[in-house]
Amino acid sequence: MSDFVATVEKLYLYPVKSMAGIALEEAHVGLDGITGDREYAFVQADKADKSIFPWMTARENSRMLLYQPVLEQPPAAENSERTLRVKTPEGRLTEISDATLREEVAGGRRISLMRSFRAMTDCQHLSLFSLATVRALSRESESEIDHRQFRANFYVEPRSGQAFEEERWVNCLVRIGDRVLASVVQRDTRCMMINMDPETGVQNPKVLRAVAQQHGGDAGLYLTVVRPGVIHTGDPIRLIPLPD
């Protein structure tokens, strides 16, 4: 027995860790997550062999959020040799491997570019966020929040319209569309990244403060893929409770 609980409203792919996302109408989901998601990342040389989080991110250089990855076509399993370019905040279009781009991102640090066909995510394969929760957090923080601040793979509109309802999906399976199955593993513990405006990189600490003070620091969900497939905007999400 499964229950219709939400609809996929927005889908995002993040080809380069900590750079801007790309909105999609459909996404190919493999056992490691969305194809092409977090495929590239910049690594800090002084953390490469001593930290479980060696990445160069917008925490160190907020301008990274303003760089726009550009794909010739949406990634799928059959076009794994796709090329990636990046549009800089000044409008220059360059290859992801360009040395000048690396210097701009580095901000004086020593970094290198890494590519992996397994998504270099922080935790699990997929991330989900409710648009009702975005609206609630806007009220709680007395701030205008762009949903993209939470950098989720897909944003859903809950059938009930209730904010934070998705927290009750932890330890359940969800079916997304006709094919994809995913296990809802845990709530997402948030960091300062959610304070950053995706258009300007400017921080608003009220956002993380509201999540920390009123929601134990967690907002959104992490999921692990159980059965791959293709998901689309408009797809229904059905909840499949697991037996005790």
C-alpha positions as CSV (number, residue, x, y, z in Angstrom):
1,M,0.0,0.0,0.0
2,S,1.4,3.4,-0.9
3,D,0.1,6.9,-0.3
4,F,0.4,9.9,-2.6
5,V,2.1,12.6,-0.5
6,A,3.7,15.2,-2.8
7,T,4.5,16.3,-6.4
8,V,7.9,17.0,-7.8
9,E,7.8,20.7,-8.6
10,K,11.5,21.5,-9.4
11,L,14.5,19.4,-10.4
12,Y,18.1,20.5,-10.1
13,L,21.5,19.1,-11.2
14,Y,24.7,20.5,-9.7
15,P,27.5,19.5,-12.2
16,V,30.2,21.3,-10.1
17,K,30.1,21.1,-6.3
18,S,29.2,24.5,-4.8
19,M,28.5,26.2,-8.2
20,A,25.1,27.1,-9.4
21,G,22.5,24.4,-10.2
22,I,20.9,23.7,-13.5
23,A,17.1,23.3,-13.6
24,L,15.8,20.2,-15.4
25,E,12.5,18.9,-16.7
26,E,13.8,15.3,-16.3
27,A,16.7,13.6,-14.5
28,H,18.2,10.2,-15.0
29,V,18.7,8.6,-11.6
30,G,21.3,5.8,-11.1
31,L,22.2,3.9,-8.0
32,D,24.6,6.7,-7.1
33,G,22.2,9.5,-7.6
34,I,21.3,11.8,-10.5
35,T,23.6,11.3,-13.5
36,G,26.1,14.2,-13.7
37,D,25.3,15.5,-10.2
38,R,28.4,16.8,-8.3
39,E,30.5,15.2,-11.1
40,Y,33.2,17.8,-10.6
41,A,34.7,19.4,-7.5
42,F,37.6,21.5,-6.5
43,V,39.8,20.0,-3.8
44,Q,42.0,22.0,-1.4
45,A,45.5,20.8,-1.5
46,D,46.2,21.2,2.2
47,K,43.1,19.0,3.1
48,A,43.3,16.4,0.3
49,D,45.0,13.7,2.4
50,K,43.8,14.6,5.9
51,S,40.1,15.6,5.8
52,I,36.9,13.9,5.1
53,F,35.7,17.2,3.6
54,P,38.6,18.5,1.4
55,W,36.3,20.4,-1.0
56,M,36.7,24.0,-2.0
57,T,33.2,25.4,-1.5
58,A,31.2,28.6,-1.2
59,R,32.0,28.5,2.5
60,E,35.5,29.6,1.6
61,N,34.6,31.7,-1.5
62,S,30.9,32.7,-1.8
63,R,31.5,33.8,-5.4
64,M,31.5,30.1,-6.4
65,L,27.7,30.2,-6.3
66,L,27.7,32.8,-9.1
67,Y,29.5,30.5,-11.6
68,Q,27.0,28.8,-14.0
69,P,27.8,25.4,-15.4
70,V,26.7,25.0,-19.0
71,L,25.9,21.6,-20.6
72,E,25.3,21.0,-24.3
73,Q,22.6,18.5,-23.3
74,P,21.2,17.1,-20.1
75,P,23.3,14.2,-18.9
76,A,22.2,10.6,-19.3
77,A,24.0,7.3,-19.1
78,E,24.6,7.2,-22.8
79,N,26.4,10.5,-23.0
80,S,29.0,10.1,-20.2
81,E,31.7,11.8,-22.4
82,R,29.8,15.1,-22.2
83,T,31.8,18.3,-22.0
84,L,31.2,20.9,-19.4
85,R,31.8,24.6,-19.6
86,V,31.3,27.3,-17.0
87,K,30.0,30.9,-17.3
88,T,31.8,33.2,-14.9
89,P,30.0,36.0,-13.0
90,E,31.5,38.4,-15.6
91,G,30.0,36.5,-18.5
92,R,33.1,34.7,-19.7
93,L,32.5,31.2,-21.0
94,T,35.4,28.7,-20.3
95,E,36.2,25.1,-20.0
96,I,35.9,23.5,-16.6
97,S,39.6,22.6,-16.7
98,D,40.7,26.2,-17.5
99,A,43.6,27.3,-15.3
100,T,42.3,30.8,-15.0
101,L,39.0,29.5,-13.8
102,R,40.8,27.5,-11.2
103,E,42.7,30.5,-10.0
104,E,39.5,32.5,-9.7
105,V,37.8,29.8,-7.6
106,A,40.9,29.3,-5.5
107,G,41.0,32.8,-4.0
108,G,44.7,32.4,-3.2
109,R,44.4,28.7,-2.0
110,R,46.1,25.8,-3.8
111,I,43.3,23.7,-5.3
112,S,42.9,21.0,-8.0
113,L,40.0,19.8,-10.1
114,M,38.6,16.4,-9.5
115,R,36.1,14.4,-11.6
116,S,34.1,11.4,-10.5
117,F,31.3,9.5,-12.1
118,R,30.0,8.9,-8.6
119,A,28.4,12.0,-7.3
120,M,30.6,13.8,-4.8
121,T,27.7,14.6,-2.4
122,D,28.1,15.4,1.3
123,C,26.1,12.5,2.5
124,Q,23.5,10.5,0.5
125,H,22.6,10.1,-3.2
126,L,19.7,12.5,-3.3
127,S,18.4,15.5,-1.4
128,L,14.8,16.6,-1.2
129,F,13.2,19.8,0.1
130,S,9.6,20.9,0.5
131,L,8.5,24.2,-0.9
132,A,6.0,24.5,2.0
133,T,8.9,24.3,4.3
134,V,10.7,27.1,2.4
135,R,7.7,29.3,2.9
136,A,7.5,28.5,6.6
137,L,11.2,29.2,7.1
138,S,10.7,32.5,5.3
139,R,8.1,33.4,7.9
140,E,10.1,32.1,10.8
141,S,13.2,33.9,9.8
142,E,11.4,37.1,8.6
143,S,13.4,36.8,5.4
144,E,12.9,36.4,1.7
145,I,14.3,32.9,1.0
146,D,15.1,31.7,-2.5
147,H,14.4,27.9,-2.5
148,R,17.7,27.4,-4.3
149,Q,19.5,28.3,-1.0
150,F,18.9,24.7,0.1
151,R,20.6,23.2,-3.0
152,A,18.3,20.2,-3.1
153,N,18.0,17.8,-6.1
154,F,14.3,18.1,-6.1
155,Y,11.7,20.3,-4.5
156,V,8.3,19.0,-3.8
157,E,4.9,20.5,-3.0
158,P,3.2,18.3,-0.3
159,R,-0.3,17.3,-1.0
160,S,-1.3,18.5,2.5
161,G,0.3,21.9,2.1
162,Q,1.9,21.4,5.5
163,A,5.5,22.5,6.2
164,F,7.9,20.0,7.7
165,E,5.5,17.1,7.0
166,E,8.3,15.4,5.1
167,E,10.2,14.8,8.3
168,R,7.6,12.0,9.0
169,W,8.9,10.2,5.8
170,V,12.2,9.2,7.4
171,N,12.6,5.4,7.5
172,C,10.1,5.0,4.7
173,L,10.5,4.2,1.0
174,V,9.3,6.7,-1.6
175,R,8.3,6.0,-5.2
176,I,9.0,8.9,-7.5
177,G,7.1,8.7,-10.7
178,D,6.6,5.3,-12.2
179,R,10.0,3.8,-11.6
180,V,12.4,5.3,-9.1
181,L,12.5,4.0,-5.5
182,A,14.4,5.7,-2.8
183,S,14.9,5.1,0.9
184,V,14.5,8.2,3.1
185,V,17.5,7.9,5.3
186,Q,17.7,11.0,7.5
187,R,17.0,14.6,7.9
188,D,19.5,17.0,6.5
189,T,21.7,18.8,9.0
190,R,22.3,22.3,7.7
191,C,25.3,24.7,7.6
192,M,25.9,28.3,6.6
193,M,25.4,27.5,2.9
194,I,21.7,28.0,3.4
195,N,22.3,31.6,4.3
196,M,23.7,32.5,0.9
197,D,21.7,34.2,-1.8
198,P,22.3,32.2,-5.0
199,E,22.2,35.3,-7.1
200,T,24.6,37.5,-5.1
201,G,26.4,35.2,-2.6
202,V,25.4,37.6,0.2
203,Q,24.7,35.9,3.5
204,N,21.6,36.3,5.7
205,P,22.4,34.5,9.1
206,K,18.7,34.6,10.0
207,V,18.0,31.6,7.9
208,L,20.4,29.1,9.6
209,R,19.5,30.7,12.9
210,A,15.8,29.8,12.4
211,V,16.6,26.2,11.4
212,A,19.0,25.8,14.4
213,Q,16.7,27.4,17.0
214,Q,13.4,26.0,15.9
215,H,14.2,22.8,14.1
216,G,17.3,21.3,15.8
217,G,19.5,22.4,12.9
218,D,17.8,20.0,10.4
219,A,15.7,20.9,7.3
220,G,15.1,18.7,4.2
221,L,15.8,15.0,3.6
222,Y,18.6,12.7,2.4
223,L,17.6,9.7,0.3
224,T,19.4,6.6,-1.0
225,V,18.5,5.2,-4.4
226,V,17.0,1.7,-4.3
227,R,15.8,1.4,-7.9
228,P,17.0,3.7,-10.7
229,G,15.0,5.3,-13.4
230,V,13.9,8.7,-14.8
231,I,12.1,11.3,-12.8
232,H,10.3,14.4,-14.2
233,T,8.8,17.6,-12.9
234,G,5.2,16.9,-12.1
235,D,5.8,13.3,-11.0
236,P,3.9,12.1,-8.0
237,I,5.7,10.9,-4.9
238,R,4.2,8.0,-3.0
239,L,5.1,6.9,0.5
240,I,5.7,3.3,1.2
241,P,6.0,2.7,5.0
242,L,8.4,0.0,6.0
243,P,7.2,-2.8,8.3
244,D,8.3,-2.5,12.0
